[in-house]
Amino acid sequence: MLKATEEKVNKYIEYLRSLLDEPELLTDEEILTKFRSCFCCDEEIISKSEQMHSILEFDTPKRIHKKLYEQMNS
């Protein structure tokens, strides 16, 4: 179970890296934090627990990302 969770988190991080211009400059934790925060003001818009819940619940990184931001906009 723990290995499966780690794989899902790593896949999501790689997906997020693909969305960035210079992904190699950030650690995995910095990437997760960056996508929990507003790009304009750096205020947290998605909690760490919401992010992790979505990573564990949904099947693909793209779906995780979509659901997180749908929740935010509703």
Residue, then its C-alpha position, 0 to 999 in steps of 0.5 A: m500500500l505504501k509503495a503504491t501511494e509513493e508511486k501515485v505521488n511521484k507520478y503526480i509530481e512528474y505531471l506537475r513538473s511537465l507543466l513548469d518552464e524550469p522544473e529542474l530548479l525545484t524539489d519535489e516538495e517545492i513543486l507540490t507546494k507551488f501547486r497548492s498556492c496561488f501563482c500571483c500571491d502565494e496564498e495557499i488555495i489547496s491544503k496539503s491534506e486536500q492535495m494528498h486526498s486527491i492524489l490517493e483518490f483519483d487514477t491519473p495525474k491529469r484527473i487529480h489536477k483537474k479535480l483539485y482545481e474544480q473543487m477550488n472553483s466551485 
